[in-house]
Amino acid sequence: MDTTLGYLRESLSNHLEHGTGQSIYRKIASRQYANEEEFVRHLDEREIAFLNQVLEHEMKYAMNEQDHKRTRELNEVYELLF
């Protein structure tokens, strides 16, 4: 699995109480994406909006914890959402 998607999958595990979070998590877990760009192309608008909120929260948390690698990896996906 792509490292960036691994970080994303781990972050999404904190948001599985939402059906959309579960849907995105299943996409990552059940399919081998070559990279985060390929993954983002398979998201619908609802999933993109949800992921946008989750990533903002998760990146802020990573920055507060001074986990720069996690912040960079999650930011790669975040930038592709637009």
Sequence and secondary structure as in RCSB ss.txt:
>XXXX:A:sequence
MDTTLGYLRESLSNHLEHGTGQSIYRKIASRQYANEEEFVRHLDEREIAFLNQVLEHEMKYAMNEQDHKRTRELN
EVYELLF
>XXXX:A:secstr
  HHHHHHHHHHGGGTTSHHHHHHHHHHHHS  SSHHHHHHT  HHHHHHHHHHHHHHHHHHHHTT HHHHHHHH
HHHHHT 
